[in-house]
Amino acid sequence: MPKALPMIDTTAPVCCAPLASGPLSDEDALQVAVRLKALADPVRVKLVSYLFGSPAGEEISGDLAAVLNLSESTISHHLTQLRKAGLVVSDRRGMNVFHRVRADALQALCVALDPNCCR
């Protein structure tokens, strides 16, 4: 059984010096690792990719399940992990839950990994 993600504050994108700048503090390393662990699953990578490519910029859980040919409970599990890592935001509107990527969080993660990646 994989270890659960530690509980950290994910209300803001990861903010630390780039990995190339030298050894990270334990806290900064944890911030980066939690986000990378959340993305370390092919279904989650596909979810993020699909959300980025969505014309509306957001999708409903049921639509994601249909497109990825997975059950809604499986999609919900993966979206929960992405939400806990601060990479996805979900909003309930009536009977539907809409999900969208936090582009700022993914860009901050890219900058932490390589400060030259987003130039």
N, C-alpha and C positions, 0 to 999 in steps of 0.2 A: 504494500500500500504506500503510495507516495506521501511524503510529508506535506502537511497543509501549509499554505502561505502564511507567514507571520503577519500579525495585525500591525499595520503601520498607517500613518496618515497619508492618504493618497488624494487629498483634496487639491493639492497643487502638483504640477508636473515635477518630475525628478529634477533636482537642482544641485548639481555638484560640479566640481572641476572635471574636465575630461580625463578619461582613464590614462591617456598618454602623458598627463602632466605629473604623474608620480603616484605613489601608493595612496589609495583612498582611505578615508576613515572607515571604521566598522559600520557606522550609520549610513554613510554614502554608498558603501558597497552593498548594503542590504537594500537600499532604495532602488538601485539599479538591478540587482539580482531578482527582486520580487517582480519587477516588470518584465524582465526577460523570461522568468519562469512562467509567467502568465501567457507569454507568446510562444512558449516552447511546446506547442501542440498544433498539428496541421489543421485541425478544425478551427482553432482560434485564429490562426493566420488567415484562413479562408474567410472567416467571419469579418475580420478587420478589412481584408481586401474587398469583400463584397460591400461593406458599409461605405468604404471610401469611394467605390465606383457607383454607388446608388445615385440616380439623378436627383432625388429629393434630399440626399445627404443623411437620410435616416430610413430605417425599415422596421416593420412589425415582426415580432417573434415568429408568428405563423408563416409569414412570407419567407423568412430566413430558413425555416425548417423545410419548406417546400423546395426552395432553390438548392439547398445543400443535401436534400434527400435524407434528412435526419428527423428524429422525433422532436417535438417541441420541448420535451423535458431535457433532452440532450442539449439542444440549443440554449435553453435556459441555464443549464449548469455551466456551459462554457462562457456565456455572457456574464454570469455571476462572477466567475474568476477574472474576466477582463475588467469588470466594474470594480472589484476589490483592489485591483492593481492600478485603478485610476485611468484606464485606457479607453473605456467606453462609458457613456452616460445613457441612462434609461429614464424615460418619462411616461407615466401612465396618463392616458387620455381616454376617459370612458372605459370601454372594455378592452382597449388595446394598449400595449406597451411599445413605445417607439424607442429605438436604440440608434445611437450615433457615436462615431469615433471622436475622441478628444484629440484632435490633430496637434494641439499644443503639447500634449503629453508625449505623443510619439516623436514629435520634432525635438523636444527636450532630451528624450532618450537617445535619439540619433546624435545630438550634439555631445552628450556625455560619452558616447562610444567613440566618436570621431568628430572633433571640432570643425573639420573641413568638409564634412559631408553635406551640409546644407547651404553651401555658398554658391 
